[in-house]
Amino acid sequence: MAAENGISARKPWNMGEDWASVAIGFTLIVFVIAAGYTITTPSFGGKAGWNDYTGIVNVFNSRSLFISLLSTLLIFGVASILGMVLSGKRLKNFITGFIVVCLLAFLAQFLSSFTGFKNLGLETVIFSLALGLLIGNLVKLPGWLKAGAQSEFYVKTGLVLLGSTILFGDILSAGSFGLIQAVIVVVAVWYFTFWIARKMKVDDEFATMLASGVSICGVSAAIATAGAINGDKKKLSFIISIVLIVAIPMMVLMPALAKWIGLSEMVTGAWMGGTIDTTGAVVAAGTIAGETGLKYATIVKFSQNVLLGVAAFLISVYWAYRSKGENGRERVSLRVIWERFPKFVLGFIIASLVFSFLLEPETAKSTGKVMKSFANFWFNLAFISIGLETRFADLKAMDSKKPLYAFLIGQTFNIIFTLIIAYLLFHVLS
C-alpha cells in the first residue's frame, strides 16, 4: 500500500504530510521575517483591480508583477518540493504538475481582480475551484497533472499560516461579546446541523463536515474537519461549492434585510459576521452595512476563526472514539487519539499563540499581512487541485440532494439563531 501511494516508511526524513505542512509553514514564517516582510504574492491591479482592456495592459506592463509571479512560483515550488520530500512522496512528475497548478492559480487571481467581481466580494478561491472543476470535467487529466494536484498538503500548509493571522489581542481589545457570541453560535449551530443531517440519513462523515462548514467559518472549517476525520474529497468539494454559492446572495440580502428590520449597525455586523461563511463576503456585506457594521462583522468572524483549531481538536477526539474497531473492543487510548489527531491543526494553534503572545505587536502585524497572502495562495492551489480531482458525475452519484437540504436548513437556523444572539448581546446587554 505504501509503495502504491508513493510513500516509503523506511525513509528517515518521512514525517508524514501533517508534520511536513507544519514544518514548511513555520519555515516560511521564519523566511518572511528574515526577508523583512518584503515578499508578497502577485497583485493584479492592487485593491482597485482592473475593469477594461487598458487596465489589463497597465497591469501587465508592471515589472514588479512579473518579479512577484516568478518569486511566488519559486518560493512555493521549493516549499512544495520540500513538503513532498518530507511527506515521503515521490517527486516524479510533481514539478511539471505543480507549475501548471500554480499558473492556474495565477489565472484565478487575475480573474478575481476584475473590479466588478471585487465589488461583489467574490474571492479568488471561487475562481480557483471553478477553473479546476472546468478542466477536470472537460478533459481526462494526465498523470503528471494529477501529481501536482496535492490538495491536502496545500490546504494543511495554508491553515498553519492562517494561524499567524489570528491574534487574540485584536479580538479581546474589541470586546468580549464577539467571542461569547462565537462560542454560543458555533456550538448550537454545529449540533443542530449535525442532528438535522443525520435525521435526513446523511452519513456521519458528510454530516460532520457539513456542520463545521455551516457553524464555524465555512470553507476553512470544512477543510480542517475533513483533515481531522480523513474525509472524502468529493464530499468536501461539494460542501465547499455550496458554501461559496450560498454566501453570495447572503452577502447582498442580509444588509438589506437588516436595514428593513431597523437593526443597528453593531447588531447587523455581529449578525453577518456570525452567519456569512467566507471572509471576503463578510467584508463586502459589512462595507454595505457601514463602518461600524464592518468593524463588528470582522470581530465576530475572527472570533469564530479562533475556534477553528479547538473545534478540529474536539472533532478529531470524537472521531477517534467513533472509529473503533468493528468489534467495538479497540481501546481508544491517548496514543490512538494522538495518532489520529491532525497535526496541522496543532501548527495552526501554535502559530496563533506565537503571534499573539511571543512576538512584538509590530512584528506580528507586519509578518501576519504577508502570511495572510501566503495562506490565501496555498488555498488557491488547493482549490485548483480539488476542482481537478472532482468530477460532476461523482457528485451526482452521491445523492447530493439530502446534504444540500441539510446545509440549507442548517444555514437557515444559523441565520435566525445568530440574529437572536447578536441582538441580545449587542443591543440588549451592550
N, C-alpha and C positions, 0 to 999 in steps of 0.2 A: 504493500500500500504506500509506504513512504517513497519508494522508488517511482511509483506511478505519479505521485504528486510533485515529484522533483525535489523531495526533501530527504536529506541524509542525516539521521540522528548521530552518525559517527563523526561528523564534522565538529571540531571543538568550538567553532565560532557560532554554531547554530543555537540561537537563544529563543527561537520561535518568533512569530510575527508580532505578537503583542509587545514583548520586550524590545524587539527591533524598532517598532514605531516609537516607543518611549525614548530609546537611545538616540534615534535620528531627530526626534522632536527637540530634545534638550541640547543636542549638538548644534542645531540650527539657532536656538536661542543664544547660546554662547557665541556663535559665529556672528550673529546680528549685533550683539553688544560689542564684540571686538572690532567690528567694522564701523562702529559709530552710527548705527541706525540709518545709514545712507542707502541701503539696498531696499528696493521696492519692486513689486510685481508690476507688469505693464498697465498703463492707464491710457485709454483711447479717448483723448479729449478732456481729461480731468473730470471734475464734478459736472461741468456743463455738457460733456459728451459731444456728439455730432448730430446734425439734423439734415444735412444735404450733401451734394457732391463736393462742394467747396470745402465743407467741414471735413470730409473724408481725406481730401487732398492735403489739407493743413495738418491733419493727424499724422499721416504717413510721411510728411516732409520733416518730421521731427527726428533729429539724430538720436536724441535721448530715448525715444521709443524703441528704436532698433537695438540700442545698447541694453535697454531693460528686457527686451524679448530674448536676446542672446544670453544675458546673465541669468535670467529666470530658467531658461532651458538648461543651462549648465548647472546651476545650483540644485534645481530639483532633479535633474538627471543623475548627478553624482549622488545626491541623497537617496534617491530611489534604488540605484545600483547597490549602494552600501546596505540599504534596507533589505534587498533581496538576498545579498550575501549573508547578512546576519540572521535572516529568516531561514537560511538553509535552502533557498530556492535556486534553481538553475537560471543562468543568465542567457541561455540560448534563445535568440530571437527577441529577448526583452528590450534591448536598447532600441531596435528598429520600431517595435510596437509602442514603446514609451514616447518616442519622438512624434509619432502620428497622433497619439492621445493628447500630448502636450499642444500640438498645433491646433487640434480641435478645441482644446480649452481656450487657446488664444482667440479662435474664431468666435466662441461663445461670449467671451469678454467683449469683443468688438461689437457683436450684435446687441448685447445688453447696454452698450454705451450710447445707443441711439436715444436722443433726447426724449422722444415720445415714450419709449419704454421706461426710461429713468423716471419720468414724471408719474408713471403708473405704478412705480415701486417694484417693477419686475426685476428680480435678481438674476445674476449670471447663471446660477445653478439651474434655473428653469430652462435656459437655452442649452446648457450643457446636457441635461437629461434629454431634451428634445432632439438634439443632434445625434446623441448616442442611440436613441430609440429609432430614429430615421434610418441611420446607416445599418444598425443591427438587424432591422427588419426588411431592408431592401436588398441587401447583399449577404452572401454567405461569408462570414468572417474568416480570413486566412489565419493560420496558426500563429504567425508572427504578430498579428494584431491582438489576438487573444492573450498572448504572452505579456503584452503591455498593459492590458486591462486588469490591473491589480487593485480592484476597488476597495477591498478590505484594508490593505496596507495604507492606501491613500487616505481613507476615512479615519483610521485609527491615528495616524500621524497628525492629521488636521485637528482632531479632537484634543490631542495632547497640547498642541499650540493654542487651541481655543481657551484652554485653562488660563493662559497668561493674560487674557483679556478680561477675566472675571475678577474684579477687585472688590473685596468685601468692604473696604473703606468707603468707596463711592456709594455703595448701596446703603450702608448704615448711616452715612452722613446725611442722606436724603430722607431719613425717617425709617422707622421700623415697620410701619403699616404695609409697605410694599412686600417685605419679606413674610409678614404674617399672612397677607392675602395669598402669596405664592404657595405657602405651605398648605393652607386650608384648601385652596382650589386644586392643587396638584393631587392631594390625597383623595379628595371627594370625587373629582372628575375621573381619575385613574380607575378607582374601584367601580364607579358607575359604568364606564365604558367597557371595562373588562367583563363586568356582570352581564350587560346587555349583549355583548358579543357572544358570550358563552350560551346565553339564553337562545340566541339565534343559531346555535350549533356551529359557530366558528371555532376552529381548533385553538388550543391553549397558546401555541406559538404565535399564530396570527393575532389572537386577541391581546396578548401581552404587548406586541409591537404597536398595535392599534391604540391601545390605552395610553402608552407612553407618548405616541405622536400627538394625540389629542390633548393630553393633560399637561405635559411639561414644556417642551419648546419645539414641537413639530419635527422637522427633518432630523436635526441633531439628536433628539431623544430617540427617534425611531432607529437611527443608525447605531447609537450606543447600546440600545436594548437588543438589537439584532446581534451585535458583537457579544453581549453578555450571555445570550442564550444560543449562540451559533445559529441564528435564524436563516430561513430560506431567502436567498437573494431575490427571487421572483416576487415573493410576498413583500419584501422590503421595497422593491421598485414600485409595486402597486400603491403602497402606503405613501411613499414619497410623492408619487404623481398626484394622488387625491389631496394631499396636504397642500401642495403648491397650487393646484387648481382652485380649491375652495378658498384659499387665502385671498385670491384676487377680488371676488365680489364682496367678501367681508371687509376688506380694506376700504372700499368705496361706500358701502351701505351703512356700516356701523357709525362713522362720524355723522352721516345724515340722520340716522335714527336717533342718535344721542341728542342732536340739536332739536329734533322734533319733539322728543320727550321733555327736553328742557334740563338736561343734566349739566352740571358744572364741568369745566374743562378738566379739573382734577379727577372727578369721578369717571369722565369719559376716557381719559388717558389710562387710568388704572384698569378700566373695563377692557379696553382694546389690548393693552399690554398683556393681560391675562388670558386672552382668547385667540388672538390672531397668531398663527403658528410660524411665521417667518419674520426675521428681524427687519428685512427691507420693507415688508408690508406694514409692520408695526410703525416704523419711522414715517412712511408715507401717510398712513392713517393719522398718526399723531400730528404731523405737519398740517393736515387738513383741519384738525380739531383746534389748533392754536399752539402757541409757545408752551403754555402750562400743560396742555394735553400731551404734547410731545415729551415733555420732561417726565411726567408720571407714567406714560406708556413705556418709556425706556427703562425707568426704575423697576417697574413690575416685571418687564421682560427679562432684564438682567437678574432679578431675584429668582425667577424660575430657572434661568440658566445655571445659577449656583447649585440648584437642587439636582442638576443632571447627574453629577458624579455620585451623590448619595443614593439617588433612585436606581442607577445602574448597579451599584453595590448591592442594594437590597434585593433587586430582581435576580442578580446572579446567585445570591444565597438561596432565595426561594426556588430557583431553577435547579440548584444542586439537590435540594431535598425532594423536589418533584421528580427529578430524573433518577430515581433509584432503579436498581436492577429489576427486571421483570418479575422476579420472585418476591420483590419488596423487602428483601433481607439485607441489602447492602447497607452497611453502616456509613452514614454521612458524617465524616469526621472533618475537623478543621483543615486537614490536608486535602481532602476531596474538594472542599469549598475553595481553598486557595488555588488548586489546580484549575478549577473551572472559572475562577474569577477573572474577568477581563483586565489584564494588566495595564492596558492603555487608559482605562478609567483612573487607575492609580496615578498614572502620569498626568492626567488632567487635573486631579485634585492637588498633587504636589506642585504643579506649575502655578495653580491659583494661589496656594498658600505662600509659595516663594515670592510671587509678585505682589501679594497683598501685604506681607509682613516682614520679609527679609531684604527686599531691595528698597533703595531710596525712591520716594514717590516719583521724582522726575525721571529716574532711570526706568521705573516700571511703566510710566506713561509712554515714554519715547519708544521703548522696546515693544510695548504692547501694541502700538499702532502698526509697526512693521509686522509683528507676529499675526495680527488680525488679517492683514493682506496675504500673508503666507498661508494661514489656515484656510482662507477662502479659496486660494488657488489649489490646495490639496483637495478641497471639496469639489472644485470644478473638475479636476482629474478623476475623482471618484464617481461623479455623476455621469461623466462621459463613459466611464467604464461600466457602470451599472446599466446605462442605456444600451451599450453594445452587447451586454450579456443577457439582455431581456428581450424576449420575443412575445409579440401580442398573442400569438397562438397559445403560449404557455399561460398567460394571464387569463385568457378565455377559458382554458381548461380547468382553472382553479375554482370555478363557480364564484366569481368575484362579487356577485350581487349582494350576498349576505354581509361580507366585510364592508362593502360600500355603505349599506344601510346602517350597519353598526356604527361606522365612523360618523355618518350624518346625524344619527340620533345622539351619539356621544357629544358631538360638537354643538348641537342644539342645547343639550343640557349644560354644557360648558358656558355658552353664551348667557343663558338665563341665570345660572347659579353664580357665575362670576359677577354679573351685574348686581345681584343682591349683596354679595360680599363687598364689592367695591363701594356701593352706596352706603352700607353700614359703616365701613372703616373710614372712608374719605369724605363723607358728608355728615353722618350722624355723630361719629366719635371724634372727628378731627376738629 
